[in-house]
Amino acid sequence: MNKRGRPREFEYSSIVDVAMKTFWKRGYEGCSTQDLCNDTGIGKGSLYNTFGSKHELYKQVLERYHEFGIKEQKELLNAPIALKERLSNFFEWALKEDFEKIDQKGCLLINASVESAKNDVMVQEIFSRHVELLKQAIEKVMEEGLQTGEISKKQTAEELASLFLSSYYGFRVLNVSMQNRMLSEQIMNGTLESIFGA
């Protein structure tokens, strides 16, 4: 079967995946339609016919990133290992994302939020949905830790989840802006110590 005969869904998801890398590298404002055409290999007409606008393509990119990201994060949080190890692995995963990718620095959703959430309802909505789902998943894990005795703090699962989440998001913003791995590891270790004790 030739390239033109492939199902549209295949090409659509492939374009979204390539566009994701372009937006990740350049940001929304720094990314022109021509950049997207160059990287995806399709013309402006086809791009607009398929997605309607650069903004709609950006929405598809963020939705896709959110879906894959929350799935990966939940898998780390729900792994069949000790709770402290799960949360440590969660931080380690973020460190790898932020320090070991060359062109794709940081979390795409955080980058998008920092760049334009206050002016773009779509970005704000997707980012808020992601954070809420992650908060629910972390709360569930903290509740489990309180029940099993792995966490012996007096705080509620909701309070512990809020503490973890604020450290995690601050940590990820600092990772991108400062690229200081030693500071990141200090934040990670300090957060885990505040939840589990030294």
Secondary structure as GFF3:
##gff-version 3
##sequence-region A 1 198
A	DSSP	three_ten_helix	3	5	.	.	.	ID=ss1
A	DSSP	alpha_helix	8	26	.	.	.	ID=ss2
A	DSSP	alpha_helix	33	40	.	.	.	ID=ss3
A	DSSP	alpha_helix	44	51	.	.	.	ID=ss4
A	DSSP	alpha_helix	54	77	.	.	.	ID=ss5
A	DSSP	alpha_helix	83	99	.	.	.	ID=ss6
A	DSSP	alpha_helix	108	116	.	.	.	ID=ss7
A	DSSP	alpha_helix	121	148	.	.	.	ID=ss8
A	DSSP	alpha_helix	157	178	.	.	.	ID=ss9
A	DSSP	alpha_helix	181	196	.	.	.	ID=ss10
###
